[in-house]
């Protein structure tokens, strides 16, 4: 058997890897590695405050879009957007 024709595969449980990233028309945020389960507090402290706030400061106007994952729609996260005057796509 030729080694170039053999593909190794992992058959055990896959490791959990999560990353967050943002994209715009001509720009992007750095990827943020999420080490474990993302909850509402970690979403604010690890993604929104250090990455999103600085990214959105580069735009005169911006509308932020996210999915409806639980950490994204928590009241404390929604208040974060209101307090920082970040417009959300409904």
Phi and psi in radians as a Rosetta constraint file:
Dihedral C 1 N 2 CA 2 C 2 CIRCULARHARMONIC -1.403 0.35
Dihedral N 2 CA 2 C 2 N 3 CIRCULARHARMONIC 2.283 0.35
Dihedral C 2 N 3 CA 3 C 3 CIRCULARHARMONIC -1.058 0.35
Dihedral N 3 CA 3 C 3 N 4 CIRCULARHARMONIC -0.539 0.35
Dihedral C 3 N 4 CA 4 C 4 CIRCULARHARMONIC -1.223 0.35
Dihedral N 4 CA 4 C 4 N 5 CIRCULARHARMONIC -0.249 0.35
Dihedral C 4 N 5 CA 5 C 5 CIRCULARHARMONIC -1.757 0.35
Dihedral N 5 CA 5 C 5 N 6 CIRCULARHARMONIC 0.035 0.35
Dihedral C 5 N 6 CA 6 C 6 CIRCULARHARMONIC -1.809 0.35
Dihedral N 6 CA 6 C 6 N 7 CIRCULARHARMONIC 2.295 0.35
Dihedral C 6 N 7 CA 7 C 7 CIRCULARHARMONIC -2.044 0.35
Dihedral N 7 CA 7 C 7 N 8 CIRCULARHARMONIC 2.127 0.35
Dihedral C 7 N 8 CA 8 C 8 CIRCULARHARMONIC -1.436 0.35
Dihedral N 8 CA 8 C 8 N 9 CIRCULARHARMONIC 2.477 0.35
Dihedral C 8 N 9 CA 9 C 9 CIRCULARHARMONIC -2.353 0.35
Dihedral N 9 CA 9 C 9 N 10 CIRCULARHARMONIC 2.689 0.35
Dihedral C 9 N 10 CA 10 C 10 CIRCULARHARMONIC -1.720 0.35
Dihedral N 10 CA 10 C 10 N 11 CIRCULARHARMONIC 2.183 0.35
Dihedral C 10 N 11 CA 11 C 11 CIRCULARHARMONIC -1.895 0.35
Dihedral N 11 CA 11 C 11 N 12 CIRCULARHARMONIC -0.032 0.35
Dihedral C 11 N 12 CA 12 C 12 CIRCULARHARMONIC -1.431 0.35
Dihedral N 12 CA 12 C 12 N 13 CIRCULARHARMONIC -2.949 0.35
Dihedral C 12 N 13 CA 13 C 13 CIRCULARHARMONIC -1.188 0.35
Dihedral N 13 CA 13 C 13 N 14 CIRCULARHARMONIC 2.454 0.35
Dihedral C 13 N 14 CA 14 C 14 CIRCULARHARMONIC -1.388 0.35
Dihedral N 14 CA 14 C 14 N 15 CIRCULARHARMONIC 2.466 0.35
Dihedral C 14 N 15 CA 15 C 15 CIRCULARHARMONIC -1.213 0.35
Dihedral N 15 CA 15 C 15 N 16 CIRCULARHARMONIC 2.564 0.35
Dihedral C 15 N 16 CA 16 C 16 CIRCULARHARMONIC -1.413 0.35
Dihedral N 16 CA 16 C 16 N 17 CIRCULARHARMONIC 2.102 0.35
Dihedral C 16 N 17 CA 17 C 17 CIRCULARHARMONIC -2.274 0.35
Dihedral N 17 CA 17 C 17 N 18 CIRCULARHARMONIC 2.216 0.35
Dihedral C 17 N 18 CA 18 C 18 CIRCULARHARMONIC -2.294 0.35
Dihedral N 18 CA 18 C 18 N 19 CIRCULARHARMONIC 2.454 0.35
Dihedral C 18 N 19 CA 19 C 19 CIRCULARHARMONIC -2.402 0.35
Dihedral N 19 CA 19 C 19 N 20 CIRCULARHARMONIC 2.638 0.35
Dihedral C 19 N 20 CA 20 C 20 CIRCULARHARMONIC -2.090 0.35
Dihedral N 20 CA 20 C 20 N 21 CIRCULARHARMONIC 2.424 0.35
Dihedral C 20 N 21 CA 21 C 21 CIRCULARHARMONIC -2.627 0.35
Dihedral N 21 CA 21 C 21 N 22 CIRCULARHARMONIC 2.687 0.35
Dihedral C 21 N 22 CA 22 C 22 CIRCULARHARMONIC -2.150 0.35
Dihedral N 22 CA 22 C 22 N 23 CIRCULARHARMONIC 2.554 0.35
Dihedral C 22 N 23 CA 23 C 23 CIRCULARHARMONIC -2.287 0.35
Dihedral N 23 CA 23 C 23 N 24 CIRCULARHARMONIC 2.597 0.35
Dihedral C 23 N 24 CA 24 C 24 CIRCULARHARMONIC -2.234 0.35
Dihedral N 24 CA 24 C 24 N 25 CIRCULARHARMONIC -3.010 0.35
Dihedral C 24 N 25 CA 25 C 25 CIRCULARHARMONIC -1.019 0.35
Dihedral N 25 CA 25 C 25 N 26 CIRCULARHARMONIC -0.839 0.35
Dihedral C 25 N 26 CA 26 C 26 CIRCULARHARMONIC -2.264 0.35
Dihedral N 26 CA 26 C 26 N 27 CIRCULARHARMONIC 0.421 0.35
Dihedral C 26 N 27 CA 27 C 27 CIRCULARHARMONIC -2.699 0.35
Dihedral N 27 CA 27 C 27 N 28 CIRCULARHARMONIC 2.987 0.35
Dihedral C 27 N 28 CA 28 C 28 CIRCULARHARMONIC -2.688 0.35
Dihedral N 28 CA 28 C 28 N 29 CIRCULARHARMONIC 2.790 0.35
Dihedral C 28 N 29 CA 29 C 29 CIRCULARHARMONIC -1.565 0.35
Dihedral N 29 CA 29 C 29 N 30 CIRCULARHARMONIC 2.881 0.35
Dihedral C 29 N 30 CA 30 C 30 CIRCULARHARMONIC -1.208 0.35
Dihedral N 30 CA 30 C 30 N 31 CIRCULARHARMONIC 2.682 0.35
Dihedral C 30 N 31 CA 31 C 31 CIRCULARHARMONIC -1.272 0.35
Dihedral N 31 CA 31 C 31 N 32 CIRCULARHARMONIC 2.427 0.35
Dihedral C 31 N 32 CA 32 C 32 CIRCULARHARMONIC -1.921 0.35
Dihedral N 32 CA 32 C 32 N 33 CIRCULARHARMONIC 2.104 0.35
Dihedral C 32 N 33 CA 33 C 33 CIRCULARHARMONIC -1.381 0.35
Dihedral N 33 CA 33 C 33 N 34 CIRCULARHARMONIC 2.216 0.35
Dihedral C 33 N 34 CA 34 C 34 CIRCULARHARMONIC -1.754 0.35
Dihedral N 34 CA 34 C 34 N 35 CIRCULARHARMONIC 1.945 0.35
Dihedral C 34 N 35 CA 35 C 35 CIRCULARHARMONIC -1.244 0.35
Dihedral N 35 CA 35 C 35 N 36 CIRCULARHARMONIC -0.588 0.35
Dihedral C 35 N 36 CA 36 C 36 CIRCULARHARMONIC -2.547 0.35
Dihedral N 36 CA 36 C 36 N 37 CIRCULARHARMONIC -2.787 0.35
Dihedral C 36 N 37 CA 37 C 37 CIRCULARHARMONIC -1.013 0.35
Dihedral N 37 CA 37 C 37 N 38 CIRCULARHARMONIC 2.302 0.35
Dihedral C 37 N 38 CA 38 C 38 CIRCULARHARMONIC -1.534 0.35
Dihedral N 38 CA 38 C 38 N 39 CIRCULARHARMONIC 2.073 0.35
Dihedral C 38 N 39 CA 39 C 39 CIRCULARHARMONIC -1.929 0.35
Dihedral N 39 CA 39 C 39 N 40 CIRCULARHARMONIC -3.124 0.35
Dihedral C 39 N 40 CA 40 C 40 CIRCULARHARMONIC -1.117 0.35
Dihedral N 40 CA 40 C 40 N 41 CIRCULARHARMONIC -0.698 0.35
Dihedral C 40 N 41 CA 41 C 41 CIRCULARHARMONIC -1.175 0.35
Dihedral N 41 CA 41 C 41 N 42 CIRCULARHARMONIC -0.775 0.35
Dihedral C 41 N 42 CA 42 C 42 CIRCULARHARMONIC -1.155 0.35
Dihedral N 42 CA 42 C 42 N 43 CIRCULARHARMONIC -0.587 0.35
Dihedral C 42 N 43 CA 43 C 43 CIRCULARHARMONIC -1.072 0.35
Dihedral N 43 CA 43 C 43 N 44 CIRCULARHARMONIC -0.736 0.35
Dihedral C 43 N 44 CA 44 C 44 CIRCULARHARMONIC -1.205 0.35
Dihedral N 44 CA 44 C 44 N 45 CIRCULARHARMONIC -0.895 0.35
Dihedral C 44 N 45 CA 45 C 45 CIRCULARHARMONIC -1.343 0.35
Dihedral N 45 CA 45 C 45 N 46 CIRCULARHARMONIC -0.450 0.35
Dihedral C 45 N 46 CA 46 C 46 CIRCULARHARMONIC -1.841 0.35
Dihedral N 46 CA 46 C 46 N 47 CIRCULARHARMONIC -0.343 0.35
Dihedral C 46 N 47 CA 47 C 47 CIRCULARHARMONIC -2.100 0.35
Dihedral N 47 CA 47 C 47 N 48 CIRCULARHARMONIC -1.029 0.35
Dihedral C 47 N 48 CA 48 C 48 CIRCULARHARMONIC -1.163 0.35
Dihedral N 48 CA 48 C 48 N 49 CIRCULARHARMONIC -0.920 0.35
Dihedral C 48 N 49 CA 49 C 49 CIRCULARHARMONIC -1.147 0.35
Dihedral N 49 CA 49 C 49 N 50 CIRCULARHARMONIC -0.909 0.35
Dihedral C 49 N 50 CA 50 C 50 CIRCULARHARMONIC -1.376 0.35
Dihedral N 50 CA 50 C 50 N 51 CIRCULARHARMONIC -0.454 0.35
Dihedral C 50 N 51 CA 51 C 51 CIRCULARHARMONIC -1.938 0.35
Dihedral N 51 CA 51 C 51 N 52 CIRCULARHARMONIC -0.961 0.35
Dihedral C 51 N 52 CA 52 C 52 CIRCULARHARMONIC -1.152 0.35
Dihedral N 52 CA 52 C 52 N 53 CIRCULARHARMONIC -0.794 0.35
Dihedral C 52 N 53 CA 53 C 53 CIRCULARHARMONIC -1.026 0.35
Dihedral N 53 CA 53 C 53 N 54 CIRCULARHARMONIC -0.828 0.35
Dihedral C 53 N 54 CA 54 C 54 CIRCULARHARMONIC -1.202 0.35
Dihedral N 54 CA 54 C 54 N 55 CIRCULARHARMONIC -0.609 0.35
Dihedral C 54 N 55 CA 55 C 55 CIRCULARHARMONIC -1.141 0.35
Dihedral N 55 CA 55 C 55 N 56 CIRCULARHARMONIC -0.802 0.35
Dihedral C 55 N 56 CA 56 C 56 CIRCULARHARMONIC -1.247 0.35
Dihedral N 56 CA 56 C 56 N 57 CIRCULARHARMONIC -0.361 0.35
Dihedral C 56 N 57 CA 57 C 57 CIRCULARHARMONIC -1.126 0.35
Dihedral N 57 CA 57 C 57 N 58 CIRCULARHARMONIC -0.337 0.35
Dihedral C 57 N 58 CA 58 C 58 CIRCULARHARMONIC -1.412 0.35
Dihedral N 58 CA 58 C 58 N 59 CIRCULARHARMONIC 0.019 0.35
Dihedral C 58 N 59 CA 59 C 59 CIRCULARHARMONIC -2.114 0.35
Dihedral N 59 CA 59 C 59 N 60 CIRCULARHARMONIC 2.443 0.35
Dihedral C 59 N 60 CA 60 C 60 CIRCULARHARMONIC -1.196 0.35
Dihedral N 60 CA 60 C 60 N 61 CIRCULARHARMONIC -0.778 0.35
Dihedral C 60 N 61 CA 61 C 61 CIRCULARHARMONIC -2.365 0.35
Dihedral N 61 CA 61 C 61 N 62 CIRCULARHARMONIC 2.489 0.35
Dihedral C 61 N 62 CA 62 C 62 CIRCULARHARMONIC -2.686 0.35
Dihedral N 62 CA 62 C 62 N 63 CIRCULARHARMONIC 2.593 0.35
Dihedral C 62 N 63 CA 63 C 63 CIRCULARHARMONIC -2.107 0.35
Dihedral N 63 CA 63 C 63 N 64 CIRCULARHARMONIC 2.163 0.35
Dihedral C 63 N 64 CA 64 C 64 CIRCULARHARMONIC -1.596 0.35
Dihedral N 64 CA 64 C 64 N 65 CIRCULARHARMONIC 2.338 0.35
Dihedral C 64 N 65 CA 65 C 65 CIRCULARHARMONIC -2.111 0.35
Dihedral N 65 CA 65 C 65 N 66 CIRCULARHARMONIC 2.427 0.35
Dihedral C 65 N 66 CA 66 C 66 CIRCULARHARMONIC -2.567 0.35
Dihedral N 66 CA 66 C 66 N 67 CIRCULARHARMONIC 2.883 0.35
Dihedral C 66 N 67 CA 67 C 67 CIRCULARHARMONIC -1.431 0.35
Dihedral N 67 CA 67 C 67 N 68 CIRCULARHARMONIC -3.085 0.35
Dihedral C 67 N 68 CA 68 C 68 CIRCULARHARMONIC -1.728 0.35
Dihedral N 68 CA 68 C 68 N 69 CIRCULARHARMONIC 0.580 0.35
Dihedral C 68 N 69 CA 69 C 69 CIRCULARHARMONIC -1.067 0.35
Dihedral N 69 CA 69 C 69 N 70 CIRCULARHARMONIC 2.587 0.35
Dihedral C 69 N 70 CA 70 C 70 CIRCULARHARMONIC -0.913 0.35
Dihedral N 70 CA 70 C 70 N 71 CIRCULARHARMONIC -0.788 0.35
Dihedral C 70 N 71 CA 71 C 71 CIRCULARHARMONIC -1.099 0.35
Dihedral N 71 CA 71 C 71 N 72 CIRCULARHARMONIC -0.443 0.35
Dihedral C 71 N 72 CA 72 C 72 CIRCULARHARMONIC -1.382 0.35
Dihedral N 72 CA 72 C 72 N 73 CIRCULARHARMONIC -0.486 0.35
Dihedral C 72 N 73 CA 73 C 73 CIRCULARHARMONIC -1.844 0.35
Dihedral N 73 CA 73 C 73 N 74 CIRCULARHARMONIC 0.081 0.35
Dihedral C 73 N 74 CA 74 C 74 CIRCULARHARMONIC -1.071 0.35
Dihedral N 74 CA 74 C 74 N 75 CIRCULARHARMONIC 2.591 0.35
Dihedral C 74 N 75 CA 75 C 75 CIRCULARHARMONIC -0.989 0.35
Dihedral N 75 CA 75 C 75 N 76 CIRCULARHARMONIC -0.728 0.35
Dihedral C 75 N 76 CA 76 C 76 CIRCULARHARMONIC -1.121 0.35
Dihedral N 76 CA 76 C 76 N 77 CIRCULARHARMONIC -0.584 0.35
Dihedral C 76 N 77 CA 77 C 77 CIRCULARHARMONIC -1.269 0.35
Dihedral N 77 CA 77 C 77 N 78 CIRCULARHARMONIC -0.726 0.35
Dihedral C 77 N 78 CA 78 C 78 CIRCULARHARMONIC -1.099 0.35
Dihedral N 78 CA 78 C 78 N 79 CIRCULARHARMONIC -0.676 0.35
Dihedral C 78 N 79 CA 79 C 79 CIRCULARHARMONIC -1.116 0.35
Dihedral N 79 CA 79 C 79 N 80 CIRCULARHARMONIC -0.637 0.35
Dihedral C 79 N 80 CA 80 C 80 CIRCULARHARMONIC -0.998 0.35
Dihedral N 80 CA 80 C 80 N 81 CIRCULARHARMONIC -0.799 0.35
Dihedral C 80 N 81 CA 81 C 81 CIRCULARHARMONIC -1.135 0.35
Dihedral N 81 CA 81 C 81 N 82 CIRCULARHARMONIC -0.734 0.35
Dihedral C 81 N 82 CA 82 C 82 CIRCULARHARMONIC -1.113 0.35
Dihedral N 82 CA 82 C 82 N 83 CIRCULARHARMONIC -0.827 0.35
Dihedral C 82 N 83 CA 83 C 83 CIRCULARHARMONIC -1.087 0.35
Dihedral N 83 CA 83 C 83 N 84 CIRCULARHARMONIC -0.527 0.35
Dihedral C 83 N 84 CA 84 C 84 CIRCULARHARMONIC -1.761 0.35
Dihedral N 84 CA 84 C 84 N 85 CIRCULARHARMONIC 0.169 0.35
Dihedral C 84 N 85 CA 85 C 85 CIRCULARHARMONIC 0.922 0.35
Dihedral N 85 CA 85 C 85 N 86 CIRCULARHARMONIC 0.805 0.35
Dihedral C 85 N 86 CA 86 C 86 CIRCULARHARMONIC -1.746 0.35
Dihedral N 86 CA 86 C 86 N 87 CIRCULARHARMONIC 2.105 0.35
Dihedral C 86 N 87 CA 87 C 87 CIRCULARHARMONIC -1.382 0.35
Dihedral N 87 CA 87 C 87 N 88 CIRCULARHARMONIC 2.343 0.35
Dihedral C 87 N 88 CA 88 C 88 CIRCULARHARMONIC -1.865 0.35
Dihedral N 88 CA 88 C 88 N 89 CIRCULARHARMONIC 2.506 0.35
Dihedral C 88 N 89 CA 89 C 89 CIRCULARHARMONIC -1.311 0.35
Dihedral N 89 CA 89 C 89 N 90 CIRCULARHARMONIC 2.185 0.35
